[in-house]
Amino acid sequence: MPSKPDANFIWSIANLLRGPYKPKEYGDVVLPMTILRRLDCVLAPTKDAVLSEQKRSGDRTAKDLLDVKLRKAAKYSFYNTSPYTLPSLTGDSANIKANLLSYVDGFSDNVRDVFTRFGFEEQVQRLEEANALYLVVQEFAKLDLRPQHVSNTEMGSVFEELIRKFAEASNETAGEHFTPREVIALMVDLLLVGDEDATTPGKAVNRRVYDPAAGTGGMLSTMDEHLREQNPAARLLMAGQEINPSSYAVCKADMIIKGQPVDAIALGNTLTEDAHAGKDFHYCLSNPPFGVEWRTSQREVVKEHKQLGFNGRFGPGLPAVSDGSMLFLLHLIDKMRTVDPDDENVRGRSAIVLNGSPLFTGRAGSGESEIRRWVIESDLLDAIIALPTDMFYNTGIATYIWVLDRKKPAERRGYVQLIDGSGMFTKMRKSLGSKRKELAPADIETLVKLYAEFDGTNDKRSKIFPNEAFGFHTITVECPLRLAYRATAERIDEAIEAKAVQKLDETTQEQLRRALQTLDRKTVWKERPAFDQALGKALGNAGLQVGAPVLKAIHAALGERDETAEICTDAKGNPEPDPKLRDTENVPLGQDIDEYVEREVLPYVPDAWVDHAKTKIGYEIPFTRHFYEYVPPRPLEDIDADVKRLIAEIQDLFAELES
């Protein structure tokens, strides 16, 4: 039996591309040709049956019915009606281009779109022009990729290795669709904690996993790999959606090669067109784009938010349009499987990578805060794990894994676990883009163990908080308005220039100026009623009647804040608030607001009060603050000694230069 082809052997065929192709472009040919040869081998046993059915049914059968018949004949959810196979194409070198394209065109629509998204026809044309097409087809036709020779699992591993090589060769864009494998491994292992049925060897269980920003399928493949390692009898159905056509093509091809349903991966914008609407999953994984605007999706997302509310995906709120990552968080929650009444362990769980912004961005009442509030108050947030910086290929910022659970185990209900893994890493010998650090297997094992133990006392890297610890009331503290009035020439000019006064005709403006000038310039009115009386008299003597906007403009121009003035009151005798002295305070949930104000505010501002009508509930997760450790500064004597030592070294260097 011939040896099984590995990724290095397949990649070596790319040597034929040297010259017309750059190394970073090899994958544009190697990946689709590998897929083509695998499908060619998979469909070979039923090839004659498909062609016979095609001939028998012909044009007389409706397209949909014919599709069903051909799938049945092929014994797969896809087929090929071309008389060619990849080896047979090599028998006619003169017509290799036309025949190859005809062969690809013979695939059913659900497979043919993979080659369309790869831009396969363009690559065929390019290879033909470089006189390399026949040689490439000839080499791939020799590969024995029959399922009985190379299993779906083995083929999936080979294809993943090819994807990795492609990503490394095109390093400048690798970060756009390639999440570090060790980060995915950590996410997967966190999700598998507690699912004993799935991880017990020999138990034939079915699980479903979903990724709404699937990229090239790395997260889905890693989940499959880790689950099979623990329980080879487990069966995992994978599904996802991807917006980038080329990444979609790779991901869908990988799923087909692994024996997954052909329609498992969809092309499109997850936020605007949920290709898996109505479906739920045991596991959800995602690494959505960080800090990317969702303006192009805004109309559809806002429409769903307003029309469907909590019956849709975005009921709790919408984040700022500058960052759509929290929309993916809500989308994942919508996809998490509800609890099985017969088994609490069979429920939906999610792991999503986010940057620091979703932890705290947005004031109380904002979209971001309302999303956090709903997630935490619904007891969906299970844990957050801080990763080291410089972990991803296209960014060095701090990142966090959020773990969500549709129904937590009893001991975790009502609590959120924070785990600080920011100091757990190994420095890479050679960086890849912005990635300079990686998680070692021991680091992953430690983080998963900290999570599984759910202990906030024995290790300072793990802390446990009740849900309400992240909530607070934002109260509005008002201070009374105190104004003193004077009718100086400058203030009168300011009053006349006010927008409300400028709307009056010029004659009335001049009459108002003369009326204000009759007020005593030296008098300072520290009580508003007294000033209003003097103002009313001046306007009456001038025969003027002005509306509320003009009176408001006069008060604003002639009044000045003065702590020694009397408090201004409204028509009901209540003190008026001073907008410039208005402040807000965050009062932790569970604390009495009045007691807080009496203790923290009134000793410093005795006449302040709280406008309870403006009180809002907010949620934030100050992760860094909870793990902050005070480091005392070095003694001044040590610093002074270092400075003197450095000065002496510099003086010695200058002396050497002069000698």
Buried (B, 14 or more C-beta within 10 A) or exposed (E): EEEBBBBEEBBEBBEBBEEBBEBBBBBBBBBBBBBBBBBBBBBBEBBEBBBEBBEEBEEEBEEEEBBEBBBBBBEBBBBBBBEBBBBBBBEEEEEBBEBBBBBBEBBBEBBBBBBEBBBBBEBBBBBBEBEBBBBBBBBBBEBBBEBEBBEBBBBBBBBBBBBBBBBBBBBEBBBBBBBBBBBBBBBBBBBBBBBEBBBEEEEEBEBBBBBBBBBBBBBBBBBBBBBBEBBEEBBBBBBBBBBBBBBBBBBBBBBBBBBBBBBBBBBEBBBBBBBBEEEBBBBBBBBBBBEEEBEEBBEBBEEBBEEEEEEBBBBBBBBBBEBBBBBBBBBBBBBBBEBEEEEBBBBBBBBBBBBBBBBBBBEBBBBBBBBBBBBBBEBBBBBBBBBBBBBBBBBBBBBBBBBBBBBBBEEBEEBBBBBBBBEBBEEEEEEBBBBBBBBEEEBBEBBBBBBEEBEBEEBEBBBBBEBBBBBBBBBBBBBBBBBBBBBBEEBBEBBBEBEBBEEBEEEBBEBBBEBBEEBEEEEBBBBBEEBBEBBEEBBEEBEBEBEEEBBEBBBBBBBBEBEEBBBBBEEEEEBBBBEEBBEEBBBEBEEEBEEBBEEEBBEEBEEBBBEEEBBBBBBBBEBBEEBEEEEEEEEEEEEEEEEEEEEEEEEEEEEEEEE
